[in-house]
């Protein structure tokens, strides 16, 4: 895969400095401006603060990129040129059209895998949508093919979490709690869904990644699930009320497909008076920091 690297990313690869891949769909589509730009800066600072190098993946004018300039990050955040939402299956058409786009979890997994990047941080993964519609995120299949670790706050709360967890198991994705024995529900640390494995620190997570990826050579990802920071997390009851309202609004406006999740997240932010947005920003920064700590520990294994 032909991927253009920034000077910082190229230098880190040459020197063996640990890298953390970051997706760009959250920047281009997932969060409003200017919060998206502030969040990206915070995530990059968290990665650097832990001793690793951030590697933002995106498509810029028909070129796959890993590591963007400050002006390119700001352009994506502002939505200049109407950047596309790019999943793994959309990569070739986006390149052929010489278009610009934010890469989802699935596309970022594909690029990270091609570059040999072993740790990737995101907010929450996609999964199975509720209602028996058959709407299943491409993220799940991408995770079954990515030989590395994805650090997340579980799956997005708007999804059918029990079926998402079942799908991950069926696809052979190893799901591990970070200081938790319960699958996080993105905005809230609790889902009622137990996890069979947990680790207590970055060193233990790195050792698990070494065994899973390098010794056993498992084909799928290790999904490290980090509960959202308690000071910003939403309560279960508040989230349930907001979710019902968001799904009702989506049905009224007939929103589906790729537009559904961003629509639901915007509705949640509005109905919770901005608390859902603040929780999203906090968990993104936390996940980036944890991912960097694991990447640094993994480089020492």
N, C-alpha and C positions, 0 to 999 in steps of 0.2 A: 504494500500500500504506500503510495507516494504522499507523504505528509510533510509540509513545510514547517520547520521548527524555528522558534524565536531563538535569538542568541543566548538568552538565559537558559532555556530548556536544552539547547544543544550543548552548552558548556557543562550543565549539570550531568547530562548523559555521558559526556566524555570523562568527567572527573569522578563519576560514580556517586554523585550526591543524590540522596533520595528525592524522588518526585511524587507529587500527588496530582492525579488527573482530576479536572473539574469540568462538569458539563456546562453548556452555555444556553440551553433552552430556558432555564430558570431566569437567566439574565434577559433573554430576548422576548420570552413569552410569559414566564411564570410569575413575575413580580412587576408592580407598577414602577414607573420612574418618579422620583429619583431613588426610591428605596432599593431598587434592583442594583443600581450602581454602588450605593453605600454598602450593600450586602456583599457584592463582589470584592470590593476593597477590603472589607472586614475578613472575608474568607481567605484572601491572599495573604493578608497580614497574619492571620492565625497559622497558616501553613508555614510561612517564613519564621514566625516566632518560635515554632517547634523544631526548626532546623531543617526543613525540607523546602523544595521549590514548587510553586504552583504551576500547573500545566493546563491552562484553559483550552479546551477543544472546541472548534467551531469551523464553519465553512465561510470563507470570506472571498467574495467575487469569484466563485468557482474553484477555489483552492482549499484543500483540507489543511487546517492549521492547528498547531499545538503550541500555545503561547502567543498571546496577542499584545499589541502595543496599547498604551493607555488610550490613544485616540480611537482605536478599533473597539476596545471595550466600551467606551462611552457611546460610540455610534450604535453598537448593538443594544445598549441600554435604552437609548432614545428611540429605537425602532426605525432608524434611518434606512430608507430603501425597503421597508417592510420585510424584514428578515423572516424566512420560512422556519417552521418547526420541522427539524430533520431527524427522523428515525433512521435506523440502520438501512431499511429498505429504500429510503429516500436519498441516500448518499449519491448514487450514480446520476439520477435525474437532476439533482441540485447542482452537481458538478457540471453536467452537460449544459445546463441553462446558464452557467456562469453566475449563479445566484449566491446570495448570502443567507446563512441560516444558523440558528441555535441548535446544537446537537442535544438530543434527549439522552436518557440513560443508555438506550440500546445502541445509538450511534457512537456515543462516547466509549462504550465497552468495545465496540468494533475497532475504533482507532487506537484505544489504549492497548488492546490485545496485539494489534499489528506492530506497535512500537515497543512492546514488551514492558509496558508500565504495569506494575503489580498492585497499586493501591489507587482507588478512585473514590472521591467523596461526592455525595449528592444530598438532597434533602430527604425525599421519600421516593421509593420506586413506584412504578405503575403496576397494575395487577388486573384482577378480575373485577369488572364493574357489576354492581348489583342489578337485580331484576331479571336475571336469566336471559339477557339480551344477546349473549355470546360475544360481547365486547371485551376482549382480552388484550392487554397491553403487550406490545412487542418486547418490552423490557424483560419479560419473564423468559422468553426463549433466548434473548441475548445473554442473560445471566447464566443460562445453562451452557453457554459456549465460551464465557470469559474466564480465562485462567488467572484469576487474581482476587483481590478483596474489594468489595464495594461497601463503604461505610455510609449508613443511612439511619433515619429515624423510623425504620419499618416501612410499611406501604402507606400511601396517602389515605387519610381518614375517610375520604369519599368513596372508597372501594369496598368490595365484599372481602373483608379481611380473612375470615375462615377459609374461603375458597382460594384466595390468593396464597395463603400459607400452604394449603394442600397442593396447589399447583407447583409451588417451589419445591416441595418434597418430591412430587412426581417427576420433576425435571432434574432432580439430583443436585439441587442447589443447597449447600450447607448453610443453615441459618443459625447464627450464634448471637446470644445476648451479651451486650457489654455492660457488666454490672447489673444485669437483670435476667430473670428467668421467664419473662413474659414478652411477647411480641409487641413492640411499641406501636401505637396508632397515630404516629406523626404528631398531631397537636397535643396528644395526651400519652402518658407513659403506659397506660393500662388498656388492654383489649380483651382480657379474659382468656387469651390464647397462650398456653404454656409453650416454652421452648425447651428442647431437650439438652441444649448445650449453652454454656456461658463462660466468659472469661472476666477477670477482675482488673486487668491492666493492659497497657499497650504491649509489654513484653510477652505476655501470655498469648495475646492476639497474633503477634508476629511469629511466635513459635508455631501456632496452629496453622498460619498461612504457609510457613516453610514446609511443614509436614504435608499439608493438603496439596500445595502447588508443586513443590520441588521434589519431595521424596515419593509421594504417592502419584503425582502427576494426574490429579483428577481434572477432568475436562471442564467442570463448571466452577462458578464463582463461590467464594466464601462471603456470605452476606453478614456483615457485622452490624447489629441493630443497637443503636444508642438511644435511650429514652431522651425526650426533649428536656431542656433545663427546667427544673421544677418551678423556678420563679416565674417562668413565662408560659408554662403548660396550661392548657384549658382543662376545666373540670369535665368529667364524663357527661353529666346531665346537660351542661351548657352546650357541649359539642353535639349531643344527640338532637337537641332542639334545632340548632343551627343547620345541621345536616339535612334534617327533614325539610326545612324551608328552602335550602339550596337545591335539593333534588326536585322539589315542587316547581321552583322557578325554571329549572332546566327543562322540565316537561312542558311548562307553559310556553316557553320560547323555542321549543323543539330543538334544543342544542344536543348534538351527538358527535361521535367520532373524536378526532384530535382536539376539537374545540371544547369538549365537555369538561375535562379536568380543570383547565384554566378558568372556565366559567364558574365552576363550583367553588374553586378556591377564592375567586373574587367575591362571590356571594357570601362565603363564610367570613371573609375579612370585613365586609360591610355589616353583616348581621351581628357580629361580635364587637362592633365598635372599634375595629382595628386590632383587637387582641389576637386574633388568628394570624394576622400579618406579622405582628411582633413576635409571636411564637415561631413562625416560619423563619424569620430572620435570625432568631437566637439559635435555633437548631441547626441551621445551615453553617453558622460560624463554629458551633461546637463540633459538628461532624468533621469540618475541615481540620480543626485542631487535632481531634482524635486520629483522623487518618494520617496526618503528618507525624504524630507520635508513633503510630504503628509503622509507618514507612521508615522512620529513623531506626527503630528497634529491629525491623526486618533486615535493614542493610547491615546490621551488626551480627545477624545470625550466622 
